[in-house]
Amino acid sequence: MGKKRLVAISAPSGGGKSVVTRHILNKFPNVIFSVSATTRQSRPNEIDGKDYFFLTKEKFEELIKQNELIEWEELFGNYYGTLKSEVQKAIDNNRTMLFDIDVKGALSLKKHYPDDTILIFLAPPSKEVLIERLKKRGTESEEQLKNRLARAEMEISMSKDFDYIVVNDILDETLQKVEQIFIENCQ
């Protein structure tokens, strides 16, 4: 079996995707990050083209019509998606690309590139821990928190279709497990 070029890490909101993704990018300098497109407003310290491609709703809808996205979804009133051109560039250049992506997007990626994709799901140790992590972030209203928790339950139920499920309880152990998956599948 050949090396996997596309690695998707998924988790419910507050599940630790960003921390794990940053760690892998630091540990494996040859890995490039897949920058998603979104119509949501940037948060403080987020950089266009590095954290996301921040697009207008009109531009995003144009990309949908032109079939320029591997996957896209409307979440909490905003569009999110993966640009085909960015993924194809990584494959053409024989680079490993890391995705911080929602569950449906990860499954769509695997459907488009079944031989090149590996899926890793970061599961919260419990619903209570997930609620605590989301509240600590302080970025969601009570209503948004409720929506994210309902979505988390759906995402956790879909994790059975992933190649690996890693319970993100003790961060150092989680990072070691994901590193090992990377070494076994991509190096």
Secondary structure, 3 states (H helix, E strand, C coil): CCCCCEEEEECCCCCCHHHHHHHHHHHCCCCEECCEEECCCCCCCCCECCCEEECCHHHHHHHHHCCCEEEEEEECCEEEEEEHHHHHHHHHCCCCEEEECCHHHHHHHHHHCCCCEEEEEEECCCHHHHHHHHHHHCCCCHHHHHHHHHHHHHHHHHHHHCCEEEECCCHHHHHHHHHHHHHHHHC
